[in-house]
Amino acid sequence: MPKISVRGAAMPASPIRKLAPLAYEAKDRGIHVYHLNIGQPDLPTPQVALDAIHNIDRKILEYSPSQGYLSLRKKLVNYYEKYDINVSSDDIIITTGGSEAVLFAFLACLNPGDEIIVPEPAYANYMAFAISAGAVIRTIATTIDEGFSLPKVEKFEELINERTRAILICNPNNPTGYLYTRREMNQIRDLVKKYDLYLFSDEVYREFIYTGSPYISACHLEGIQQNVVLIDSVSKRYSECGIRIGALVTKNEEVRKAVMKFCQARLSPPLIGQIAAEASLDTPEEYLRETYDEYVERRKCLIDGLNRIPGVYSPIPMGAFYTVAKLPVDDSEKFCAWCLSEFNYEGETVMLAPASGFYTTPGSGHNEVRIAYVLKKEDLVRALFVLRKALEAYPGRTE
């Protein structure tokens, strides 16, 4: 039988989704599963987006332009202005989700063997996209005990060599919820400028910042406009993960020209998704304010509840809607699988994402999990209670 490719063999399974078969089996047994494993908000999509879909009056669902509809890109220009990100519609390319924006950025900017420095833990699919592009992820460790703050600049420079081509950050961060400080962003800017690197900045969670500290976009950093490639998506802020609309934003014309070749090869981004995304930009402020307030409450509920469970520790996330928590278990992947396959409390269990899948350094995150607080507070309270019972019963408990 023919062998699959080296690239196919090297592709990592998603730590977020790979336990899904166990969850399906648990549900088939009648177990209720609290999904804390995936960043799928349970809040309703804005009504203006749903209305736009319901009111589609077209005889043909045609291809859109490869870079996305101009009307959507113009409305995004106005959206970015609210965050002091000054771009033109020509600087924006609509993509099939933020994921395609990351992939196309890698394909356009990196040669096979080029290296990207990424703080870890990091969104697991960055590794998958790097493998797809033939690039190499070099991770720089952040730790739960230090709240996932960036290490000193010397640690970055230890990784930089003739193959280093880019730094990739996610701000606010998935999976940790960490928000980079002005000092840290300036540190990254100085490295990008000194070594003439690309800065890929995934900023899809900018709406969800829970601290008085300012949101510092990569686009705010002086002197590196031609180096910055911004990654964006409507999935999280409007609870529209399924419409698959993202954006790649850069002032670098050569990068845009290269990205457009890949866009043309895949023809066009989703038509229906663009209609919904464009309408979403007219979402009333009340929706955004209520969504934000809901996540503030959920964050408090989750973090307070986690840190009251014996042996569990989570720092307070300052953004996004995730946290990484340390558990008193021998192996978080085994624990997460055990919760779905062998455990239930009164017919209920929890599904968590093993944090080891967000690290590339062997052994890192072995007793950590990522938790998404995308459930209503009543469900979070119950899920925390079930998690406490699971930790009490788990045979691999360590303390």
C-alpha positions in Angstrom: 0.0 0.0 0.0 1.4 3.5 -0.9 2.7 5.5 2.1 1.3 8.9 3.0 3.6 11.9 2.8 6.1 13.0 5.4 4.1 16.2 5.8 0.9 14.2 6.4 2.6 12.0 9.0 4.0 15.1 10.7 0.7 16.9 11.0 -0.4 17.0 14.6 -3.9 16.0 15.7 -5.9 18.8 17.2 -5.7 18.8 21.0 -9.1 20.5 20.9 -10.8 18.0 18.6 -9.0 14.7 18.9 -11.0 13.5 21.9 -14.2 14.2 20.1 -14.9 10.4 19.3 -14.8 9.7 23.1 -17.3 12.6 23.7 -19.6 11.1 21.0 -19.4 7.7 22.7 -20.1 9.2 26.1 -23.2 11.0 24.7 -24.3 7.7 23.1 -24.2 6.2 26.6 -26.5 9.0 27.8 -23.8 11.1 29.5 -24.2 14.8 29.5 -20.9 16.4 28.4 -19.9 20.0 29.4 -17.8 21.2 26.5 -15.0 23.4 27.9 -12.6 22.2 25.2 -13.4 24.4 22.3 -13.7 28.1 21.7 -17.3 27.9 20.3 -19.3 30.7 21.9 -22.8 29.8 23.0 -24.0 33.4 22.7 -26.4 34.2 19.8 -25.0 35.5 16.5 -26.1 39.2 16.0 -29.6 39.4 14.6 -28.4 41.8 11.8 -26.3 38.9 10.4 -29.1 36.4 10.6 -31.4 38.8 8.9 -28.9 39.4 6.1 -28.8 35.7 5.5 -32.6 35.3 5.7 -33.1 38.2 3.3 -30.7 37.0 0.6 -32.3 37.9 -2.8 -30.0 36.4 -5.4 -30.7 34.2 -8.4 -27.1 33.0 -8.4 -24.7 32.3 -5.5 -21.7 33.3 -7.5 -17.9 33.5 -7.0 -16.8 36.7 -5.2 -13.6 38.5 -5.9 -10.6 36.5 -4.7 -9.7 39.3 -2.2 -13.3 39.5 -1.0 -16.0 42.0 -1.6 -14.9 45.7 -1.6 -18.0 46.7 0.4 -16.9 44.4 3.2 -13.3 45.6 3.1 -14.4 49.2 3.2 -16.5 48.6 6.3 -13.6 46.8 7.9 -11.5 50.0 7.4 -14.1 51.9 9.5 -14.1 49.1 12.1 -10.3 49.1 12.5 -10.3 52.9 12.9 -12.1 52.4 16.2 -8.9 50.7 17.4 -6.6 53.3 15.9 -5.5 50.8 13.2 -5.3 52.9 10.1 -5.5 50.9 6.9 -7.1 51.1 3.5 -9.4 48.7 1.8 -6.5 47.7 -0.4 -4.5 46.6 2.7 -7.2 44.0 3.5 -7.7 40.5 2.0 -10.7 38.5 3.0 -9.9 34.9 3.9 -11.7 31.7 4.7 -11.5 32.2 8.4 -8.5 33.4 10.3 -6.9 30.0 9.8 -6.5 30.6 6.0 -5.0 34.0 6.8 -2.3 32.3 8.9 -1.7 29.7 6.3 -1.5 32.1 3.4 0.8 34.4 5.4 3.2 31.5 5.9 3.0 30.4 2.3 3.7 33.9 1.0 6.4 34.9 3.4 8.3 31.8 4.3 10.5 29.4 2.4 10.8 25.7 3.3 13.1 25.4 6.3 12.5 29.0 7.5 11.9 29.3 11.2 9.2 31.2 13.1 9.6 32.1 16.8 6.4 31.5 18.7 5.8 31.9 22.5 4.4 28.6 23.9 1.8 27.4 24.8 0.4 28.5 21.4 -2.7 27.8 19.3 -2.1 24.3 18.1 -3.0 24.9 14.5 0.0 27.2 14.1 2.1 24.1 14.0 -0.1 22.5 11.4 0.0 25.5 9.2 3.8 25.7 9.5 4.1 22.1 8.5 1.9 22.8 5.5 4.2 25.6 4.5 7.4 23.6 5.2 8.4 26.0 7.9 9.7 25.3 11.3 8.2 26.5 14.6 10.8 27.4 17.3 9.1 28.0 20.6 10.1 30.2 23.4 8.7 29.0 26.8 6.3 31.0 29.0 5.2 29.4 32.2 2.0 29.3 34.2 3.9 30.2 37.4 4.9 33.5 35.8 1.4 34.1 34.4 2.7 33.4 30.8 4.5 36.7 30.5 7.2 36.9 27.9 10.8 36.1 28.8 13.6 38.6 28.4 14.8 39.6 25.0 18.0 37.5 25.4 15.9 34.3 25.3 14.5 35.4 21.9 18.0 36.2 20.6 19.2 32.8 21.6 16.8 31.3 19.0 17.6 33.7 16.2 19.8 32.4 13.4 20.2 32.8 9.6 17.0 30.7 9.1 14.8 32.9 11.4 12.2 34.7 9.3 9.4 35.7 11.6 7.9 36.1 15.1 4.3 35.0 15.6 2.1 36.2 18.5 -1.5 35.9 19.5 -2.7 38.9 21.5 -4.9 38.5 23.5 -3.6 35.0 23.7 -5.2 31.6 22.9 -4.8 29.4 24.9 -3.6 31.4 27.9 -5.7 34.5 27.9 -2.6 36.5 28.4 -2.5 40.2 27.2 0.9 41.5 26.1 2.1 44.7 27.8 3.4 47.7 26.0 6.9 46.8 27.2 6.6 43.3 25.7 5.2 44.6 22.4 8.0 47.2 22.2 10.5 44.3 22.9 9.0 42.4 20.0 9.1 45.5 17.8 12.8 46.0 18.5 13.6 42.4 17.6 11.6 42.6 14.4 13.4 45.8 13.4 16.9 44.7 14.5 16.7 41.4 12.5 14.3 42.5 9.8 11.7 39.8 10.6 8.0 39.5 9.8 5.7 39.9 12.7 2.5 37.8 12.3 0.0 39.0 14.8 -3.2 37.1 15.5 -5.6 39.6 17.1 -9.0 37.9 16.8 -9.8 38.4 20.5 -9.3 42.2 20.7 -12.9 42.7 21.8 -12.3 40.6 24.9 -9.8 42.5 27.2 -10.6 42.6 30.9 -8.0 44.9 32.3 -7.2 48.6 32.4 -4.1 47.9 30.3 -4.4 49.1 26.7 -4.8 46.8 23.7 -1.5 47.2 21.8 -1.9 46.1 18.2 1.1 45.1 16.1 -0.2 47.8 13.8 0.4 50.4 16.5 4.2 49.7 16.6 6.3 52.3 15.0 8.9 51.6 12.3 7.8 48.1 11.3 4.7 48.7 9.2 6.2 46.7 6.3 7.0 43.8 8.6 3.5 43.4 10.2 0.9 40.9 8.9 -2.3 41.1 11.0 -4.6 38.1 11.3 -8.2 38.7 12.0 -11.6 36.9 12.1 -15.2 37.6 12.8 -15.7 34.1 14.4 -15.3 35.0 18.0 -16.5 38.6 18.4 -19.8 37.9 16.6 -20.2 34.2 17.5 -19.9 33.3 13.8 -17.4 30.5 13.8 -19.3 28.6 11.1 -19.3 31.3 8.4 -15.5 31.1 8.0 -14.6 34.7 7.4 -11.3 36.1 8.3 -8.9 38.7 7.1 -5.2 39.2 6.4 -4.2 42.9 6.8 -0.8 44.3 5.8 0.8 47.5 4.4 3.4 45.3 2.6 2.3 45.4 -1.0 4.7 42.5 -2.0 3.2 40.3 0.7 -0.3 41.1 -0.5 0.6 40.4 -4.2 2.0 37.0 -3.1 -1.0 36.2 -0.9 -3.4 37.1 -3.8 -1.9 34.3 -5.9 -2.9 31.8 -3.2 -6.3 33.5 -3.0 -6.8 33.2 -6.7 -5.8 29.5 -6.6 -8.6 28.8 -4.0 -10.9 31.1 -6.1 -12.9 33.0 -3.5 -13.9 33.3 0.2 -17.4 32.2 1.2 -20.1 34.3 -0.4 -22.8 33.7 2.3 -20.2 34.3 5.0 -19.2 37.6 3.6 -22.8 38.7 3.5 -23.2 37.8 7.2 -19.9 39.4 8.1 -20.6 42.6 6.4 -24.0 42.9 8.1 -22.3 42.1 11.5 -20.2 45.3 11.3 -23.5 47.1 11.9 -24.1 45.2 15.1 -25.5 47.5 17.8 -23.1 48.5 20.6 -25.5 47.0 23.1 -24.8 43.5 21.7 -21.1 44.0 22.0 -21.4 45.4 25.5 -23.7 42.6 26.7 -21.4 40.0 25.2 -18.4 41.6 27.0 -20.1 41.8 30.3 -21.2 38.2 30.0 -17.6 37.0 29.5 -16.4 39.2 32.4 -18.9 37.3 34.7 -18.0 33.9 33.3 -14.3 34.6 33.7 -14.8 35.4 37.4 -17.0 32.4 37.9 -14.5 30.0 36.3 -11.3 31.3 37.8 -12.7 31.6 41.3 -14.2 28.2 41.0 -11.0 26.6 39.6 -8.8 28.0 42.3 -11.1 26.7 45.0 -10.6 23.1 43.9 -7.8 21.5 45.9 -4.6 21.2 43.9 -5.9 23.3 40.9 -4.3 26.6 39.9 -5.2 29.1 37.2 -3.8 32.6 36.7 -6.3 35.3 35.9 -6.6 35.6 32.1 -6.6 39.2 30.9 -8.2 38.6 27.5 -9.9 36.2 25.1 -12.1 33.5 26.8 -9.6 30.8 27.7 -7.5 29.9 30.6 -4.8 27.3 31.2 -5.1 25.6 34.5 -2.7 23.3 36.3 -4.3 20.1 37.6 -3.1 17.6 40.2 -2.9 14.8 37.7 -0.1 12.6 36.3 -1.0 13.3 32.6 -3.7 15.7 31.5 -4.3 13.9 28.2 -5.0 10.6 30.1 -7.2 12.5 32.5 -9.2 14.2 29.8 -9.7 10.9 28.0 -10.6 9.2 31.3 -13.3 11.8 32.0 -15.0 10.9 28.8 -14.5 7.2 28.7 -14.6 6.0 32.3 -16.0 8.7 34.6 -19.4 10.4 35.1 -21.0 12.0 38.1 -24.7 11.7 38.2 -24.7 11.2 34.5 -22.5 14.2 33.7 -18.8 14.7 32.8 -16.5 17.4 31.4 -14.5 17.7 28.2 -11.3 19.7 28.5 -8.4 20.3 26.0 -5.1 18.8 27.2 -2.6 21.7 27.2 0.3 19.5 26.1 -1.1 19.8 22.6 -0.4 23.6 22.7 3.3 23.0 23.4 5.9 21.6 21.1 8.5 21.1 23.8 8.3 17.5 24.9 6.9 17.1 28.4 5.5 20.6 28.7 2.0 21.1 29.8 1.6 17.5 30.9 -0.5 18.4 33.9 -2.3 21.4 32.4 -5.5 21.9 30.5 -7.0 24.7 28.4 -10.5 25.6 29.4 -12.8 27.8 27.3 -15.4 29.7 29.3 -18.0 29.6 26.6 -20.9 28.2 28.6 -23.5 30.1 30.7 -22.6 30.6 34.3 -25.0 28.0 35.6 -23.4 25.4 33.4 -19.9 26.6 34.4 -20.8 26.2 38.1 -22.0 22.6 37.5 -19.0 21.8 35.2 -16.6 22.9 38.0 -18.4 20.7 40.5 -18.2 17.7 38.1 -14.5 18.5 37.5 -13.9 18.5 41.3 -15.6 15.1 41.6 -13.5 13.8 38.6 -10.2 14.9 40.3 -11.3 13.3 43.5 -11.9 10.0 41.7 -9.1 10.0 39.2 -6.7 7.1 39.9 -3.7 9.2 38.5 -4.1 12.0 41.0 -0.7 13.4 42.1 -1.5 15.2 45.3 
